[in-house]
């Protein structure tokens, strides 16, 4: 009872496919792969000696200081 057999995993896989559908699982897999690839690229960029001057990876926003007066910087605090 400590380990699951292949039949248990096949039944779990069948239930997951029935609940989510193959299209949603495919999209989830591609999103996860893209996230892993972005993470690896980010780690690679961070380890380079000229990492500050490098352009941000696709999908990332560069941190540029702005003097926009319409943005309000606040600190979130928990209720006590």
C-alpha positions as CSV (number, residue, x, y, z in Angstrom):
1,X,0.0,0.0,0.0
2,X,3.1,2.3,0.2
3,X,3.7,2.6,-3.5
4,X,1.3,3.0,-6.4
5,X,1.3,0.6,-9.3
6,X,1.2,1.7,-13.0
7,X,-2.6,1.2,-13.0
8,X,-3.1,3.7,-10.2
9,X,-1.1,6.3,-12.2
10,X,-3.0,5.6,-15.4
11,X,-6.3,6.0,-13.6
12,X,-5.1,9.3,-12.1
13,X,-3.9,10.5,-15.6
14,X,-7.3,9.6,-17.1
15,X,-9.2,11.5,-14.5
16,X,-6.9,14.6,-14.9
17,X,-7.4,14.5,-18.7
18,X,-11.2,14.1,-18.2
19,X,-11.3,17.1,-15.8
20,X,-9.0,19.5,-17.6
21,X,-9.1,18.4,-21.2
22,X,-6.1,17.8,-23.5
23,X,-6.1,21.4,-24.9
24,X,-5.8,23.0,-21.5
25,X,-3.1,20.5,-20.4
26,X,-1.2,21.2,-23.6
27,X,-1.4,25.0,-22.9
28,X,-0.3,24.4,-19.3
29,X,2.7,22.4,-20.5
30,X,3.8,25.0,-23.0
31,X,3.4,27.8,-20.4
32,X,5.5,25.8,-17.9
33,X,8.2,25.2,-20.5
34,X,8.3,28.9,-21.3
35,X,8.6,29.8,-17.7
36,X,11.4,27.4,-17.1
37,X,13.2,28.7,-20.2
38,X,12.8,32.3,-19.0
39,X,14.1,31.3,-15.6
40,X,17.2,29.7,-17.1
41,X,17.8,32.7,-19.4
42,X,17.4,35.0,-16.4
43,X,19.9,33.0,-14.4
44,X,22.3,33.0,-17.3
45,X,22.0,36.8,-17.7
46,X,22.5,37.4,-13.9
47,X,25.8,35.5,-13.8
48,X,27.4,37.5,-16.6
49,X,29.8,40.3,-15.5
50,X,27.9,42.8,-17.7
51,X,24.5,41.8,-16.4
52,X,23.4,45.4,-15.5
53,X,23.7,46.7,-19.0
54,X,21.9,43.7,-20.6
55,X,18.5,44.1,-22.1
56,X,15.6,42.5,-20.2
57,X,14.4,39.1,-21.4
58,X,11.2,39.0,-23.4
59,X,8.2,39.3,-21.1
60,X,10.1,41.1,-18.4
61,X,9.8,44.8,-17.6
62,X,13.0,46.8,-17.1
63,X,13.3,48.8,-13.8
64,X,13.8,52.3,-15.0
65,X,13.4,55.2,-12.5
66,X,10.7,57.6,-13.6
67,X,9.7,60.9,-12.3
68,X,6.0,60.4,-13.1
69,X,3.9,62.3,-10.5
70,X,0.8,60.1,-11.1
71,X,2.3,57.0,-9.5
72,X,1.9,56.7,-5.8
73,X,4.4,54.5,-3.9
74,X,2.7,52.9,-0.8
75,X,3.8,50.3,1.7
76,X,1.2,47.6,2.4
77,X,0.7,46.8,6.1
78,X,-1.3,44.0,7.7
79,X,-4.3,44.7,9.9
80,X,-3.8,44.1,13.5
